[in-house]
Amino acid sequence: MTEAPGRLRAFAYVNADKAPLYRAVMRVFIEAKGRFTLHLRPADVAAALAAVELSEPVDVAGVEAALASLREWGNLEAHPDTADVATVEEFYRPRYLFQLTPEGEAAERALAAYEA
């Protein structure tokens, strides 16, 4: 039985070059969902990652790149974020709130179960 191409894209982050960063980001979203926080901004994720031991320090730009990759793989979805906009320039700059997709949550929970 063969799987359709892209069917398991939600697991692509496990073998990616920056897999420890992607796993840490996904854990931040799983923990946030456990606290009933469904949407996170890149700055929120960066702040949560500051408490996690990673091989390299991560800034907001690095987190934004990781979020974009996870979105591309189908683990996260992005929604426009127009809150806290003070100027017209800020309004037109694309900003997003990120949320786990059902596939992303299932992938991360499956990995946690496998590790346990």
Disulfide bonds with the S-S distance in Angstrom:
none
